[in-house]
Amino acid sequence: MNCNGNDTCKQIEWTVVCVNEFAKNFELTPRNAFHYLNAFGGIKFLMEHYVAEHMLSFDDAVDDLIFVCRQNGGGL
């Protein structure tokens, strides 16, 4: 995907990478990772906090996702 400066496109690309990194961390398919993150507030968190989160490493973003999802009842 070539975003050519489109901020929405960049946010989507970054979010996809975060979901894939989360999936790798837990040996999930990207689809299952997305469903888990969506169910337990991770996707909403990424969208609401993109400005700060995209400045962090993907490892830090995954750690934040783990924390947020656990706070919302997730069990991974």
N, CA, C and O of each residue as an XYZ file, in Angstrom:
304
protein
N       0.860     -1.169      0.000
C       0.000      0.000      0.000
C       0.902      1.226      0.000
O       1.839      1.314      0.793
N       0.624      2.153     -0.870
C       1.392      3.388     -0.947
C       0.512      4.541     -0.486
O      -0.431      4.923     -1.180
N       0.814      5.089      0.667
C      -0.061      6.087      1.284
C       0.138      7.505      0.772
O      -0.765      8.330      0.906
N       1.278      7.811      0.199
C       1.538      9.144     -0.350
C       1.088     10.275      0.560
O       0.434     11.217      0.112
N       1.441     10.183      1.847
C       1.131     11.269      2.769
C      -0.265     11.254      3.348
O      -0.598     12.126      4.150
N      -1.093     10.301      2.974
C      -2.457     10.205      3.487
C      -2.413      9.677      4.918
O      -2.039      8.526      5.143
N      -2.794     10.510      5.883
C      -2.696     10.139      7.297
C      -3.582      8.953      7.661
O      -3.171      8.103      8.451
N      -4.768      8.879      7.110
C      -5.663      7.754      7.393
C      -5.044      6.464      6.886
O      -5.078      5.445      7.575
N      -4.491      6.500      5.712
C      -3.838      5.332      5.130
C      -2.662      4.896      6.004
O      -2.488      3.702      6.252
N      -1.862      5.838      6.468
C      -0.724      5.521      7.342
C      -1.197      4.869      8.636
O      -0.579      3.922      9.123
N      -2.290      5.377      9.189
C      -2.819      4.822     10.428
C      -3.299      3.386     10.200
O      -3.077      2.517     11.043
N      -3.947      3.141      9.081
C      -4.415      1.792      8.771
C      -3.227      0.848      8.607
O      -3.226     -0.252      9.160
N      -2.222      1.270      7.852
C      -1.021      0.447      7.657
C      -0.373      0.105      8.990
O      -0.036     -1.053      9.240
N      -0.198      1.100      9.841
C       0.422      0.903     11.133
C      -0.397     -0.051     11.994
O       0.159     -0.918     12.668
N      -1.719      0.108     11.970
C      -2.600     -0.752     12.750
C      -2.500     -2.197     12.282
O      -2.481     -3.115     13.102
N      -2.436     -2.404     10.982
C      -2.292     -3.760     10.433
C      -0.993     -4.393     10.925
O      -0.975     -5.566     11.299
N       0.090     -3.624     10.926
C       1.369     -4.148     11.420
C       1.255     -4.492     12.904
O       1.756     -5.532     13.332
N       0.612     -3.648     13.687
C       0.432     -3.936     15.116
C      -0.347     -5.233     15.324
O       0.026     -6.058     16.158
N      -1.413     -5.407     14.577
C      -2.210     -6.639     14.682
C      -1.345     -7.840     14.314
O      -1.394     -8.865     14.994
N      -0.563     -7.729     13.262
C       0.305     -8.840     12.855
C       1.369     -9.139     13.901
O       1.676    -10.305     14.151
N       1.935     -8.110     14.513
C       2.926     -8.311     15.570
C       2.286     -8.960     16.796
O       2.889     -9.829     17.427
N       1.081     -8.546     17.130
C       0.344     -9.153     18.230
C       0.090    -10.623     17.913
O       0.263    -11.487     18.772
N      -0.317    -10.901     16.689
C      -0.583    -12.281     16.259
C       0.667    -13.146     16.411
O       0.598    -14.260     16.930
N       1.806    -12.629     15.955
C       3.057    -13.390     16.076
C       3.397    -13.664     17.535
O       3.845    -14.756     17.884
N       3.183    -12.671     18.376
C       3.504    -12.797     19.798
C       2.739    -13.942     20.453
O       3.271    -14.620     21.332
N       1.502    -14.160     20.034
C       0.650    -15.184     20.641
C       0.405    -16.382     19.724
O      -0.445    -17.226     20.008
N       1.154    -16.449     18.624
C       0.998    -17.539     17.650
C      -0.454    -17.694     17.202
O      -1.003    -18.796     17.179
N      -1.058    -16.559     16.845
C      -2.419    -16.510     16.319
C      -2.363    -16.164     14.836
O      -1.355    -15.656     14.345
N      -3.440    -16.440     14.139
C      -3.548    -15.916     12.786
C      -3.856    -14.427     12.909
O      -4.426    -14.000     13.913
N      -3.494    -13.637     11.916
C      -3.855    -12.215     11.973
C      -5.362    -12.006     12.137
O      -5.792    -11.086     12.833
N      -6.150    -12.850     11.503
C      -7.614    -12.737     11.616
C      -8.062    -12.943     13.067
O      -8.853    -12.161     13.595
N      -7.551    -14.002     13.705
C      -7.927    -14.264     15.095
C      -7.414    -13.169     16.027
O      -8.095    -12.791     16.981
N      -6.222    -12.664     15.752
C      -5.687    -11.562     16.554
C      -6.589    -10.335     16.434
O      -6.890     -9.682     17.433
N      -7.019    -10.022     15.211
C      -7.906     -8.871     15.018
C      -9.204     -9.058     15.798
O      -9.659     -8.137     16.476
N      -9.800    -10.242     15.705
C     -11.061    -10.482     16.413
C     -10.884    -10.344     17.928
O     -11.733     -9.767     18.606
N      -9.777    -10.875     18.453
C      -9.496    -10.745     19.880
C      -9.327     -9.273     20.255
O      -9.951     -8.789     21.200
N      -8.485     -8.572     19.511
C      -8.233     -7.156     19.813
C      -9.507     -6.325     19.691
O      -9.728     -5.409     20.483
N     -10.325     -6.632     18.730
C     -11.579     -5.908     18.562
C     -12.531     -6.187     19.728
O     -13.203     -5.280     20.219
N     -12.582     -7.438     20.162
C     -13.492     -7.823     21.246
C     -13.099     -7.213     22.583
O     -13.965     -6.927     23.409
N     -11.790     -7.009     22.808
C     -11.320     -6.561     24.121
C     -10.723     -5.158     24.119
O      -9.929     -4.813     24.994
N     -11.106     -4.355     23.136
C     -10.774     -2.932     23.152
C      -9.436     -2.540     22.569
O      -9.085     -1.360     22.586
N      -8.674     -3.494     22.049
C      -7.354     -3.176     21.515
C      -7.394     -2.326     20.257
O      -6.614     -1.383     20.120
N      -8.289     -2.648     19.343
C      -8.389     -1.870     18.097
C      -8.847     -0.452     18.417
O      -8.300      0.515     17.887
N      -9.834     -0.331     19.266
C     -10.314      0.995     19.671
C      -9.175      1.794     20.310
O      -9.017      2.983     20.032
N      -8.387      1.145     21.161
C      -7.245      1.789     21.797
C      -6.252      2.285     20.749
O      -5.791      3.424     20.824
N      -5.919      1.440     19.775
C      -4.969      1.844     18.733
C      -5.478      3.051     17.954
O      -4.712      3.958     17.631
N      -6.771      3.056     17.656
C      -7.346      4.161     16.885
C      -7.346      5.456     17.704
O      -7.022      6.525     17.186
N      -7.706      5.354     18.970
C      -7.805      6.547     19.817
C      -6.439      7.109     20.210
O      -6.309      8.308     20.457
N      -5.425      6.252     20.269
C      -4.117      6.684     20.769
C      -3.013      6.570     19.717
O      -1.831      6.476     20.048
N      -3.412      6.578     18.460
C      -2.452      6.443     17.366
C      -1.328      7.474     17.449
O      -0.159      7.136     17.265
N      -1.674      8.710     17.722
C      -0.681      9.792     17.711
C       0.484      9.464     18.642
O       1.641      9.684     18.283
N       0.193      8.945     19.824
C       1.260      8.596     20.768
C       1.834      7.219     20.475
O       3.052      7.045     20.477
N       0.978      6.246     20.224
C       1.424      4.863     20.073
C       2.326      4.652     18.857
O       3.257      3.848     18.918
N       2.070      5.353     17.763
C       2.887      5.086     16.576
C       4.310      5.613     16.719
O       5.167      5.339     15.878
N       4.557      6.367     17.783
C       5.907      6.843     18.063
C       6.726      5.800     18.828
O       7.945      5.924     18.941
N       6.054      4.778     19.350
C       6.708      3.726     20.124
C       7.146      2.590     19.213
O       6.781      2.544     18.038
N       7.925      1.683     19.763
C       8.280      0.473     19.018
C       7.040     -0.417     18.927
O       6.089     -0.258     19.692
N       7.067     -1.348     17.986
C       5.953     -2.284     17.887
C       5.898     -3.178     19.124
O       4.810     -3.573     19.543
N       7.044     -3.503     19.714
C       7.053     -4.289     20.955
C       6.316     -3.544     22.062
O       5.539     -4.144     22.805
N       6.555     -2.241     22.174
C       5.852     -1.447     23.184
C       4.361     -1.375     22.887
O       3.541     -1.451     23.802
N       4.008     -1.229     21.623
C       2.591     -1.181     21.248
C       1.904     -2.501     21.587
O       0.778     -2.503     22.084
N       2.573     -3.623     21.322
C       2.006     -4.932     21.669
C       1.840     -5.045     23.182
O       0.813     -5.531     23.655
N       2.827     -4.608     23.937
C       2.703     -4.625     25.400
C       1.503     -3.804     25.861
O       0.780     -4.215     26.769
N       1.289     -2.655     25.245
C       0.131     -1.824     25.591
C      -1.174     -2.535     25.229
O      -2.152     -2.469     25.974
N      -1.182     -3.209     24.089
C      -2.378     -3.956     23.682
C      -2.687     -5.076     24.678
O      -3.844     -5.300     25.034
N      -1.651     -5.769     25.116
C      -1.846     -6.838     26.100
C      -2.479     -6.256     27.363
O      -3.441     -6.812     27.893
N      -1.944     -5.148     27.838
C      -2.464     -4.512     29.053
C      -3.925     -4.087     28.874
O      -4.776     -4.393     29.709
N      -4.202     -3.380     27.780
C      -5.567     -2.884     27.535
C      -6.557     -4.040     27.442
O      -7.628     -3.988     28.045
N      -6.209     -5.077     26.695
C      -7.131     -6.198     26.527
C      -7.353     -6.929     27.839
O      -8.475     -7.343     28.132
N      -6.313     -7.093     28.628
C      -6.483     -7.740     29.939
C      -7.369     -6.902     30.843
O      -8.177     -7.442     31.599
N      -7.224     -5.590     30.771
C      -8.085     -4.690     31.572
C      -9.555     -4.811     31.156
O     -10.464     -4.534     31.938
N      -9.760     -5.229     29.912
C     -11.123     -5.358     29.385
C     -11.602     -6.804     29.335
O     -12.548     -7.121     28.614
N     -10.953     -7.683     30.098
C     -11.424     -9.055     30.221
C     -10.744    -10.075     29.328
O     -11.114    -11.249     29.351
N      -9.762     -9.660     28.543
C      -9.054    -10.593     27.674
C      -8.166    -11.509     28.488
O      -7.650    -11.125     29.537
N      -7.992    -12.723     27.996
C      -7.256    -13.717     28.759
C      -5.897    -14.099     28.205
O      -5.267    -15.015     28.734
N      -5.420    -13.433     27.159
C      -4.102    -13.801     26.618
C      -2.997    -13.151     27.413
O      -1.820    -13.344     27.106
